[in-house]
């Protein structure tokens, strides 16, 4: 056996310097037939270990039959089925062989690159941060971000929500569209439960939302994230670039940092486009429809009667109502920022509270507490104000 260097020398001496085979055999101390084989070989010699039989060889035909029946059969299940037949090998050799032969029974899917026209499509998805978001009062809460991405410019936007219910998801979509500054032709979602009614049809609330904005909708097929790859890649960028190393004081701080991050991300050069999304967004907006004067109303609304205990329960919190309206019906409106209630018969304001995303709180307006005391004949508590001598302030200044 000659090595690579010796093989090269033999060929050089024979074909360039015209040294005979007999002389080469004498000079290098090797057999003439070995010299002839080296001269006939077009490729350098390589060490080849003789193939050893695998423990899996007697069971390969059985594995092929199993894959013909179900090409998605897992490696664990294949081992369970062939072990009673006498297989004693490891998990690794089964998994390696399945990786090699599975495409023969389950052809690999191929994809084509999609090119979008300006203003044609906006893709949406829900991304869940890995850690709960602080909501004040020492509490945290599970949250999601509605992520939007325009197909042509790849400009993105995000809105923080605390549930996957339709009013919250639609509010997040509205905020994203208003952040992007115009309306596309088509909204693309996967089969999100709050929006998809089954069979590719929208729920009534989602159809109403699209109808008010005169937008078309499309739901991707099940288990097909590649159909909305633009927003999937943006979501992956969020996970790796936005979330690590960040702390949020509350939900407002989280949304503020999200907005600032999207501003920077939209101003960076996109790897695929080789252009900045913010620059292409200017062109895309010219092909999109202008935003309506008012945002679509997606707030929760319901009618209730003011109980003798004048409080309203919403999202695990109790909000006070005007006790002078006990027994009367009020319409409640819950937005992402406040809770309001208005008497149906007179239009009187029954409540206006800033919404709290913390849990198990009782939120009482000062005027409601005073009205309750008056209805029960309780006097207003006397306020005792401490009168400090002026010498104390002089001592602090000095």
C-alpha contacts under 8 A as a table, 3 or more apart, distances in Angstrom:
res1	aa1	res2	aa2	distance
1	X	34	X	7.51
2	X	6	X	5.92
2	X	7	X	6.10
2	X	38	X	7.77
2	X	45	X	7.32
3	X	6	X	5.37
3	X	7	X	6.08
3	X	45	X	6.43
4	X	7	X	5.07
4	X	8	X	6.23
4	X	44	X	5.61
4	X	45	X	5.90
4	X	46	X	7.91
5	X	8	X	5.21
5	X	9	X	6.30
6	X	9	X	5.01
6	X	10	X	6.14
7	X	10	X	5.24
7	X	11	X	6.38
7	X	38	X	5.96
7	X	39	X	7.76
7	X	44	X	6.83
7	X	45	X	7.51
8	X	11	X	5.29
8	X	12	X	6.10
8	X	44	X	7.74
9	X	12	X	4.99
9	X	13	X	6.02
10	X	13	X	5.27
10	X	14	X	6.10
10	X	24	X	7.11
10	X	35	X	7.35
10	X	38	X	7.38
10	X	39	X	7.09
11	X	14	X	5.22
11	X	15	X	5.76
11	X	16	X	7.69
11	X	38	X	7.52
11	X	39	X	5.76
12	X	15	X	5.53
12	X	16	X	5.29
12	X	17	X	6.88
13	X	16	X	5.69
13	X	17	X	4.91
13	X	18	X	6.24
13	X	19	X	5.58
13	X	24	X	7.97
14	X	17	X	5.76
14	X	18	X	4.63
14	X	19	X	4.68
14	X	20	X	6.29
14	X	21	X	7.32
14	X	24	X	7.93
15	X	18	X	5.48
15	X	19	X	7.67
19	X	23	X	6.56
19	X	24	X	6.75
20	X	23	X	5.26
20	X	24	X	6.23
21	X	24	X	5.04
21	X	25	X	6.12
21	X	32	X	6.50
21	X	35	X	6.62
21	X	36	X	7.26
22	X	25	X	5.21
22	X	26	X	6.32
22	X	32	X	6.51
23	X	26	X	5.07
23	X	27	X	5.95
24	X	27	X	5.02
24	X	28	X	6.00
24	X	29	X	7.99
24	X	32	X	7.98
24	X	35	X	7.32
25	X	28	X	5.50
25	X	29	X	5.52
25	X	30	X	5.03
25	X	31	X	5.75
25	X	32	X	5.38
25	X	35	X	6.56
26	X	29	X	5.15
26	X	30	X	6.98
30	X	34	X	6.74
30	X	35	X	7.24
31	X	34	X	5.21
31	X	35	X	6.53
32	X	35	X	4.97
32	X	36	X	6.22
33	X	36	X	4.93
33	X	37	X	6.19
34	X	37	X	5.17
34	X	38	X	6.25
35	X	38	X	5.15
35	X	39	X	6.24
36	X	39	X	5.12
36	X	40	X	6.17
37	X	40	X	5.12
37	X	41	X	6.15
38	X	41	X	5.25
39	X	42	X	7.80
41	X	44	X	7.19
53	X	57	X	6.95
54	X	57	X	5.38
55	X	58	X	7.15
55	X	87	X	7.19
55	X	88	X	7.33
55	X	89	X	5.94
56	X	59	X	5.42
56	X	60	X	6.29
56	X	87	X	7.16
56	X	89	X	7.03
56	X	93	X	7.45
56	X	94	X	7.41
57	X	60	X	5.48
58	X	61	X	7.41
59	X	62	X	5.25
59	X	63	X	6.30
59	X	82	X	7.20
59	X	87	X	7.52
60	X	63	X	5.00
60	X	64	X	6.23
61	X	64	X	5.07
61	X	65	X	6.41
62	X	65	X	5.13
62	X	66	X	6.31
62	X	82	X	7.74
63	X	66	X	5.03
63	X	67	X	6.22
63	X	78	X	7.17
63	X	82	X	7.96
64	X	67	X	5.15
64	X	68	X	6.18
65	X	68	X	5.08
65	X	69	X	6.44
66	X	69	X	5.20
66	X	70	X	6.25
66	X	71	X	7.60
66	X	73	X	7.73
66	X	78	X	7.72
67	X	70	X	4.90
67	X	71	X	4.38
67	X	72	X	7.30
67	X	73	X	6.69
67	X	102	X	7.24
67	X	105	X	6.44
68	X	71	X	6.00
68	X	105	X	6.21
70	X	73	X	5.65
71	X	102	X	6.68
71	X	105	X	5.79
71	X	106	X	5.60
72	X	106	X	7.67
73	X	77	X	6.57
73	X	78	X	6.79
74	X	77	X	5.31
74	X	78	X	6.30
75	X	78	X	5.06
75	X	79	X	6.27
75	X	91	X	7.56
75	X	94	X	6.43
75	X	95	X	5.59
75	X	98	X	7.12
76	X	79	X	5.32
76	X	80	X	6.38
76	X	91	X	7.60
77	X	80	X	5.02
77	X	81	X	6.32
78	X	81	X	5.19
78	X	82	X	6.33
78	X	94	X	7.92
79	X	82	X	5.28
79	X	83	X	5.86
79	X	87	X	7.90
79	X	91	X	7.45
79	X	94	X	7.21
80	X	83	X	5.53
80	X	84	X	7.52
81	X	84	X	6.58
81	X	85	X	7.78
82	X	85	X	5.18
82	X	86	X	6.90
82	X	87	X	5.90
83	X	86	X	5.28
83	X	87	X	4.59
83	X	88	X	6.64
84	X	87	X	7.14
89	X	93	X	7.21
89	X	94	X	7.97
90	X	93	X	5.99
90	X	94	X	7.02
91	X	94	X	5.39
91	X	95	X	6.22
92	X	95	X	5.20
92	X	96	X	6.03
93	X	96	X	5.12
93	X	97	X	6.10
94	X	97	X	5.24
94	X	98	X	6.12
95	X	98	X	5.07
95	X	99	X	6.18
96	X	99	X	5.22
96	X	100	X	6.48
97	X	100	X	5.07
97	X	101	X	6.28
98	X	101	X	5.28
98	X	102	X	5.36
99	X	102	X	5.74
99	X	103	X	7.63
100	X	103	X	7.14
101	X	104	X	5.52
101	X	105	X	7.35
102	X	105	X	5.44
102	X	106	X	5.93
102	X	107	X	7.91
103	X	106	X	4.80
103	X	107	X	4.77
103	X	108	X	5.96
104	X	107	X	6.17
115	X	152	X	7.60
116	X	120	X	6.51
116	X	121	X	7.41
116	X	151	X	5.74
116	X	152	X	5.15
117	X	120	X	5.42
117	X	151	X	7.77
117	X	152	X	5.91
118	X	151	X	7.69
118	X	152	X	5.24
118	X	153	X	7.43
118	X	283	X	7.28
118	X	284	X	4.64
118	X	285	X	7.74
118	X	287	X	5.98
118	X	288	X	7.55
119	X	122	X	7.92
119	X	150	X	7.57
119	X	151	X	7.78
119	X	152	X	7.00
119	X	183	X	7.56
119	X	184	X	4.80
119	X	185	X	6.40
119	X	284	X	5.42
119	X	285	X	6.78
119	X	287	X	5.45
119	X	288	X	4.91
120	X	151	X	7.19
120	X	152	X	7.56
120	X	184	X	5.68
120	X	185	X	5.18
120	X	186	X	6.25
120	X	288	X	7.97
121	X	150	X	6.12
121	X	151	X	5.53
121	X	152	X	7.76
121	X	184	X	5.67
121	X	185	X	5.88
121	X	186	X	4.70
121	X	187	X	6.04
121	X	188	X	7.17
122	X	148	X	6.62
122	X	149	X	5.58
122	X	150	X	4.35
122	X	151	X	5.82
122	X	184	X	6.30
122	X	185	X	7.94
122	X	186	X	6.26
122	X	187	X	5.18
122	X	188	X	6.23
123	X	148	X	5.67
123	X	149	X	5.29
123	X	150	X	6.32
123	X	151	X	7.08
123	X	187	X	5.97
123	X	188	X	4.65
123	X	189	X	6.33
123	X	228	X	6.26
123	X	230	X	7.19
123	X	231	X	5.88
124	X	146	X	6.98
124	X	147	X	5.57
124	X	148	X	4.59
124	X	149	X	6.60
124	X	173	X	7.93
124	X	187	X	7.31
124	X	188	X	6.02
124	X	189	X	5.38
124	X	231	X	6.38
125	X	146	X	5.98
125	X	147	X	5.34
125	X	148	X	6.79
125	X	189	X	6.40
125	X	190	X	7.26
125	X	231	X	6.76
125	X	232	X	7.55
126	X	144	X	6.29
126	X	145	X	5.64
126	X	146	X	4.83
126	X	147	X	6.08
127	X	144	X	5.54
127	X	145	X	5.12
127	X	146	X	6.56
127	X	147	X	6.94
127	X	235	X	6.69
128	X	143	X	6.28
128	X	144	X	4.45
128	X	145	X	6.28
129	X	132	X	7.04
129	X	143	X	6.84
129	X	144	X	6.52
129	X	145	X	7.73
129	X	239	X	7.55
129	X	243	X	7.33
131	X	142	X	7.46
132	X	140	X	5.59
132	X	141	X	4.99
132	X	142	X	4.57
132	X	143	X	6.25
133	X	140	X	5.18
133	X	141	X	5.33
133	X	142	X	6.35
133	X	143	X	6.42
133	X	248	X	7.01
133	X	250	X	6.97
133	X	251	X	6.68
133	X	254	X	7.74
134	X	138	X	7.54
134	X	139	X	5.96
134	X	140	X	4.17
134	X	141	X	6.40
134	X	248	X	6.45
134	X	249	X	6.26
134	X	250	X	4.79
134	X	251	X	6.39
135	X	138	X	7.56
135	X	139	X	5.80
135	X	140	X	5.41
135	X	141	X	6.63
135	X	249	X	7.75
135	X	250	X	4.75
135	X	251	X	5.60
135	X	356	X	7.87
135	X	357	X	5.88
135	X	358	X	5.56
136	X	139	X	5.69
136	X	140	X	7.39
136	X	249	X	7.62
136	X	250	X	5.88
136	X	358	X	6.43
137	X	358	X	6.89
139	X	358	X	6.20
139	X	359	X	7.87
140	X	358	X	7.36
141	X	162	X	7.45
141	X	357	X	7.83
141	X	358	X	7.47
142	X	162	X	6.47
143	X	160	X	7.00
143	X	161	X	5.91
143	X	162	X	4.54
143	X	163	X	6.77
144	X	160	X	5.94
144	X	161	X	5.40
144	X	162	X	6.06
144	X	163	X	7.02
144	X	164	X	7.67
145	X	158	X	6.07
145	X	159	X	5.33
145	X	160	X	4.53
145	X	161	X	6.01
145	X	172	X	7.80
146	X	158	X	5.43
146	X	159	X	5.16
146	X	160	X	6.50
146	X	161	X	7.29
146	X	169	X	6.79
146	X	172	X	5.55
146	X	173	X	6.61
146	X	176	X	7.82
147	X	156	X	7.19
147	X	157	X	5.94
147	X	158	X	4.54
147	X	159	X	6.80
147	X	176	X	7.48
147	X	231	X	7.12
147	X	235	X	7.14
148	X	156	X	5.42
148	X	157	X	5.29
148	X	158	X	6.26
148	X	173	X	7.48
148	X	176	X	6.25
148	X	177	X	7.86
148	X	231	X	6.50
149	X	154	X	5.60
149	X	155	X	5.60
149	X	156	X	4.37
149	X	157	X	6.74
149	X	230	X	6.58
149	X	231	X	5.29
149	X	234	X	7.46
150	X	153	X	5.88
150	X	154	X	4.92
150	X	155	X	5.53
150	X	156	X	6.59
150	X	230	X	7.87
151	X	154	X	5.44
151	X	230	X	6.60
152	X	280	X	7.56
152	X	284	X	7.07
153	X	277	X	4.92
153	X	278	X	7.40
153	X	279	X	7.88
153	X	280	X	4.86
153	X	281	X	5.27
153	X	284	X	6.70
154	X	230	X	7.00
154	X	266	X	7.91
154	X	277	X	5.51
155	X	180	X	7.51
155	X	266	X	5.61
155	X	277	X	4.98
155	X	278	X	6.47
155	X	281	X	6.54
156	X	180	X	7.41
156	X	234	X	7.55
156	X	262	X	6.52
156	X	266	X	6.75
157	X	176	X	5.23
157	X	177	X	7.93
157	X	179	X	6.56
157	X	180	X	6.86
157	X	259	X	7.33
157	X	262	X	6.09
158	X	172	X	7.46
158	X	175	X	7.84
158	X	176	X	5.80
158	X	258	X	6.77
158	X	259	X	7.16
158	X	262	X	7.63
159	X	172	X	5.00
159	X	173	X	7.55
159	X	175	X	6.46
159	X	176	X	6.43
159	X	255	X	6.79
159	X	258	X	7.79
160	X	172	X	6.93
160	X	251	X	7.72
160	X	254	X	7.75
160	X	255	X	6.09
161	X	164	X	7.74
161	X	168	X	6.06
161	X	169	X	7.17
161	X	172	X	6.80
162	X	168	X	7.40
163	X	168	X	6.33
163	X	169	X	7.65
164	X	168	X	6.55
164	X	169	X	6.04
164	X	194	X	6.84
165	X	168	X	5.67
165	X	169	X	6.21
165	X	194	X	5.63
166	X	169	X	5.12
166	X	170	X	5.83
166	X	194	X	4.95
166	X	195	X	6.59
166	X	205	X	7.39
166	X	206	X	7.64
167	X	170	X	5.25
167	X	171	X	6.03
167	X	298	X	5.46
167	X	299	X	6.16
167	X	300	X	6.62
168	X	171	X	5.05
168	X	172	X	6.19
168	X	298	X	7.99
168	X	336	X	7.73
169	X	172	X	5.04
169	X	173	X	6.25
169	X	194	X	7.90
170	X	173	X	4.94
170	X	174	X	6.13
170	X	206	X	7.69
170	X	209	X	7.68
170	X	298	X	6.57
171	X	174	X	5.04
171	X	175	X	6.23
171	X	298	X	6.21
171	X	299	X	7.93
172	X	175	X	5.16
172	X	176	X	6.23
173	X	176	X	5.11
173	X	177	X	6.18
174	X	177	X	5.20
174	X	178	X	6.16
174	X	295	X	7.17
174	X	296	X	7.57
175	X	178	X	5.18
175	X	179	X	6.07
176	X	179	X	4.98
176	X	180	X	6.24
177	X	180	X	5.10
177	X	181	X	6.28
177	X	182	X	6.51
177	X	183	X	6.64
178	X	181	X	4.94
178	X	182	X	6.70
178	X	291	X	7.23
181	X	285	X	7.36
181	X	290	X	7.60
181	X	291	X	6.86
182	X	285	X	6.10
182	X	288	X	5.87
182	X	289	X	5.77
182	X	290	X	5.03
182	X	291	X	5.20
183	X	215	X	7.93
183	X	288	X	5.56
183	X	289	X	5.08
183	X	290	X	6.20
183	X	291	X	6.13
184	X	187	X	7.40
184	X	215	X	7.42
184	X	288	X	5.47
184	X	289	X	6.79
185	X	215	X	5.71
185	X	216	X	6.12
185	X	288	X	7.49
186	X	215	X	6.00
186	X	216	X	4.68
186	X	217	X	5.40
186	X	218	X	7.12
187	X	215	X	7.16
187	X	216	X	6.24
187	X	217	X	4.78
187	X	218	X	6.23
188	X	217	X	6.04
188	X	218	X	4.93
188	X	219	X	5.97
188	X	220	X	7.27
188	X	228	X	7.36
189	X	192	X	7.02
189	X	217	X	7.97
189	X	218	X	6.46
189	X	219	X	5.12
189	X	220	X	6.33
189	X	228	X	7.78
190	X	219	X	5.26
190	X	220	X	4.88
190	X	221	X	7.22
190	X	222	X	7.47
190	X	225	X	7.63
191	X	195	X	7.34
191	X	196	X	5.48
191	X	200	X	7.86
191	X	219	X	5.90
191	X	220	X	6.62
191	X	221	X	7.60
191	X	222	X	7.04
192	X	195	X	5.57
192	X	196	X	5.69
193	X	196	X	5.36
193	X	197	X	7.29
194	X	197	X	7.95
194	X	203	X	7.40
195	X	202	X	5.71
195	X	203	X	5.32
195	X	205	X	7.54
195	X	206	X	5.56
196	X	200	X	6.79
196	X	201	X	6.07
196	X	202	X	4.70
196	X	203	X	5.53
196	X	219	X	7.60
197	X	200	X	7.22
197	X	201	X	5.44
197	X	202	X	5.17
197	X	203	X	4.81
198	X	201	X	5.64
198	X	202	X	7.46
200	X	218	X	7.50
200	X	219	X	5.75
200	X	220	X	7.99
201	X	219	X	7.94
202	X	205	X	8.00
202	X	206	X	5.92
202	X	207	X	5.71
203	X	206	X	5.27
203	X	207	X	6.07
204	X	207	X	5.06
204	X	208	X	6.01
205	X	208	X	5.06
205	X	209	X	6.23
206	X	209	X	4.96
206	X	210	X	6.26
207	X	210	X	5.20
207	X	211	X	5.94
208	X	211	X	4.92
208	X	212	X	6.15
209	X	212	X	5.36
209	X	213	X	6.58
209	X	296	X	7.00
209	X	298	X	7.93
210	X	213	X	5.22
210	X	214	X	5.69
210	X	215	X	4.95
210	X	216	X	6.62
210	X	217	X	7.36
211	X	214	X	4.77
211	X	215	X	6.38
212	X	215	X	7.98
212	X	296	X	6.87
213	X	292	X	7.70
213	X	296	X	7.55
220	X	224	X	6.63
220	X	225	X	7.82
220	X	227	X	6.45
220	X	228	X	7.75
221	X	224	X	5.68
224	X	227	X	5.85
225	X	228	X	5.77
225	X	229	X	6.45
225	X	232	X	7.23
226	X	229	X	4.71
226	X	232	X	7.83
228	X	231	X	6.03
228	X	232	X	6.42
229	X	232	X	4.86
229	X	233	X	6.03
230	X	233	X	5.47
230	X	234	X	6.42
231	X	234	X	4.91
231	X	235	X	5.98
232	X	235	X	5.03
232	X	236	X	6.24
233	X	236	X	5.01
233	X	237	X	6.28
234	X	237	X	4.98
234	X	238	X	6.33
235	X	238	X	4.97
235	X	239	X	6.43
236	X	239	X	5.12
236	X	240	X	6.42
237	X	240	X	5.29
237	X	241	X	5.64
237	X	242	X	7.35
238	X	241	X	5.38
238	X	242	X	4.87
238	X	243	X	6.52
239	X	242	X	6.13
239	X	243	X	5.66
239	X	244	X	7.54
240	X	243	X	6.55
240	X	244	X	6.64
241	X	244	X	6.52
242	X	246	X	7.63
242	X	258	X	7.85
242	X	261	X	6.92
243	X	246	X	5.89
248	X	251	X	7.24
248	X	253	X	5.74
248	X	254	X	5.37
249	X	252	X	7.96
249	X	253	X	5.84
249	X	254	X	7.41
250	X	253	X	5.35
250	X	254	X	6.34
251	X	254	X	4.98
251	X	255	X	6.26
252	X	255	X	5.17
252	X	256	X	6.14
253	X	256	X	5.00
253	X	257	X	6.17
254	X	257	X	5.23
254	X	258	X	6.18
255	X	258	X	4.93
255	X	259	X	6.22
256	X	259	X	5.20
256	X	260	X	6.30
257	X	260	X	5.07
257	X	261	X	6.05
258	X	261	X	5.11
258	X	262	X	6.24
259	X	262	X	5.24
259	X	263	X	6.29
260	X	263	X	5.12
260	X	264	X	6.51
261	X	264	X	5.21
261	X	265	X	6.07
262	X	265	X	4.86
262	X	266	X	5.87
263	X	266	X	5.36
263	X	267	X	6.40
264	X	267	X	5.13
264	X	268	X	6.52
265	X	268	X	5.34
266	X	269	X	7.98
266	X	276	X	6.56
266	X	277	X	5.11
266	X	278	X	5.30
267	X	276	X	5.57
267	X	277	X	6.36
267	X	278	X	5.51
267	X	279	X	7.93
268	X	276	X	5.44
268	X	277	X	7.31
269	X	273	X	7.79
269	X	274	X	5.89
269	X	275	X	4.99
269	X	276	X	4.33
269	X	277	X	7.19
270	X	273	X	5.35
270	X	274	X	5.29
270	X	275	X	5.53
270	X	276	X	5.74
270	X	277	X	6.80
271	X	274	X	5.35
271	X	275	X	7.75
273	X	276	X	7.81
275	X	279	X	7.43
275	X	280	X	7.50
276	X	279	X	5.43
276	X	280	X	6.65
277	X	280	X	5.13
277	X	281	X	5.87
278	X	281	X	5.01
278	X	282	X	6.80
279	X	282	X	5.62
279	X	283	X	7.31
280	X	283	X	5.25
280	X	284	X	6.18
281	X	284	X	4.81
281	X	285	X	5.93
282	X	285	X	5.40
282	X	286	X	6.77
283	X	286	X	5.47
283	X	287	X	7.14
284	X	287	X	5.36
284	X	288	X	6.49
285	X	288	X	4.94
285	X	289	X	7.61
286	X	289	X	7.94
292	X	295	X	6.78
298	X	335	X	8.00
299	X	333	X	6.46
299	X	334	X	5.72
299	X	335	X	4.97
299	X	336	X	7.80
300	X	332	X	7.99
300	X	333	X	5.68
300	X	334	X	5.13
300	X	335	X	6.66
301	X	331	X	6.95
301	X	332	X	5.55
301	X	333	X	4.64
301	X	334	X	6.55
302	X	331	X	5.77
302	X	332	X	5.42
302	X	333	X	6.93
303	X	329	X	6.74
303	X	330	X	5.66
303	X	331	X	4.41
303	X	332	X	6.00
304	X	329	X	5.57
304	X	330	X	5.61
304	X	331	X	6.53
304	X	332	X	7.39
305	X	326	X	7.58
305	X	327	X	5.96
305	X	328	X	5.47
305	X	329	X	4.21
305	X	330	X	6.03
306	X	309	X	7.83
306	X	310	X	5.78
306	X	311	X	7.50
306	X	321	X	7.22
306	X	323	X	7.81
306	X	325	X	6.46
306	X	326	X	4.78
306	X	327	X	5.26
306	X	328	X	5.76
306	X	329	X	6.30
306	X	330	X	7.06
307	X	310	X	5.16
307	X	311	X	7.23
307	X	326	X	5.70
307	X	327	X	6.11
308	X	323	X	7.64
308	X	326	X	5.82
308	X	327	X	7.30
310	X	320	X	5.98
310	X	321	X	5.17
310	X	322	X	6.78
310	X	323	X	5.63
310	X	326	X	6.81
311	X	318	X	5.92
311	X	319	X	5.34
311	X	320	X	4.32
311	X	321	X	5.40
312	X	318	X	5.31
312	X	319	X	4.99
312	X	320	X	6.18
312	X	321	X	6.85
313	X	316	X	6.64
313	X	317	X	5.62
313	X	318	X	4.50
313	X	319	X	6.43
314	X	317	X	5.44
314	X	318	X	6.43
314	X	319	X	7.67
315	X	357	X	7.80
315	X	359	X	7.56
316	X	359	X	5.42
316	X	360	X	5.54
316	X	361	X	7.58
317	X	356	X	7.78
317	X	358	X	7.98
317	X	359	X	5.91
317	X	360	X	5.15
317	X	361	X	5.00
317	X	362	X	6.04
317	X	363	X	7.57
318	X	360	X	7.65
318	X	361	X	6.29
318	X	362	X	4.72
318	X	363	X	6.05
319	X	353	X	7.33
319	X	362	X	6.14
319	X	363	X	4.90
319	X	364	X	6.13
320	X	351	X	6.92
320	X	362	X	7.81
320	X	363	X	6.24
320	X	364	X	4.90
320	X	365	X	6.40
320	X	368	X	6.89
321	X	325	X	7.93
321	X	341	X	7.81
321	X	350	X	5.51
321	X	351	X	5.24
321	X	368	X	6.76
322	X	325	X	5.74
322	X	326	X	7.55
322	X	350	X	5.04
322	X	351	X	6.44
322	X	368	X	5.44
322	X	371	X	7.64
323	X	326	X	5.43
323	X	368	X	6.58
323	X	371	X	6.62
323	X	372	X	6.29
324	X	371	X	7.36
325	X	328	X	5.58
325	X	343	X	7.79
325	X	350	X	7.26
328	X	343	X	7.12
329	X	343	X	6.01
329	X	344	X	5.97
329	X	345	X	7.62
330	X	341	X	6.02
330	X	342	X	5.20
330	X	343	X	4.19
330	X	344	X	5.25
330	X	350	X	7.34
331	X	341	X	5.41
331	X	342	X	5.33
331	X	343	X	6.37
331	X	344	X	6.34
332	X	339	X	7.31
332	X	340	X	5.77
332	X	341	X	4.28
332	X	342	X	6.67
333	X	339	X	5.93
333	X	340	X	5.30
333	X	341	X	6.19
334	X	337	X	7.95
334	X	338	X	6.24
334	X	339	X	4.68
334	X	340	X	6.58
335	X	338	X	5.49
335	X	339	X	6.40
335	X	355	X	7.86
336	X	355	X	6.99
337	X	354	X	6.04
337	X	355	X	5.31
338	X	352	X	6.93
338	X	353	X	5.48
338	X	354	X	4.27
338	X	355	X	4.41
339	X	351	X	7.39
339	X	352	X	5.65
339	X	353	X	5.10
339	X	354	X	6.23
339	X	355	X	5.80
340	X	349	X	7.77
340	X	350	X	7.39
340	X	351	X	5.20
340	X	352	X	4.40
340	X	353	X	6.46
341	X	349	X	6.19
341	X	350	X	5.05
341	X	351	X	4.99
341	X	352	X	6.68
342	X	347	X	5.64
342	X	348	X	5.57
342	X	349	X	4.61
342	X	350	X	5.13
342	X	351	X	7.12
343	X	346	X	5.73
343	X	347	X	4.87
343	X	348	X	5.15
343	X	349	X	6.44
343	X	350	X	6.29
344	X	347	X	5.69
344	X	348	X	7.94
349	X	352	X	7.54
353	X	363	X	7.94
353	X	365	X	7.59
356	X	359	X	7.75
358	X	361	X	7.26
364	X	368	X	6.80
364	X	369	X	6.78
365	X	368	X	5.27
365	X	369	X	6.45
366	X	369	X	5.18
366	X	370	X	6.33
367	X	370	X	5.12
367	X	371	X	6.14
368	X	371	X	5.06
368	X	372	X	6.22
369	X	372	X	5.18
369	X	373	X	6.44
370	X	373	X	5.18
370	X	374	X	6.32
370	X	380	X	7.73
371	X	374	X	5.13
371	X	375	X	6.22
372	X	375	X	5.15
372	X	376	X	6.33
373	X	376	X	5.18
373	X	377	X	6.06
373	X	378	X	4.88
373	X	379	X	6.97
373	X	380	X	7.51
374	X	377	X	4.95
374	X	378	X	5.79
374	X	379	X	7.14
375	X	378	X	7.69
388	X	392	X	7.19
389	X	392	X	5.92
389	X	393	X	7.77
390	X	393	X	5.45
390	X	394	X	6.50
391	X	394	X	4.96
391	X	395	X	6.18
392	X	395	X	5.15
392	X	396	X	6.38
393	X	396	X	5.05
393	X	397	X	6.25
394	X	397	X	5.21
394	X	398	X	6.12
395	X	398	X	5.11
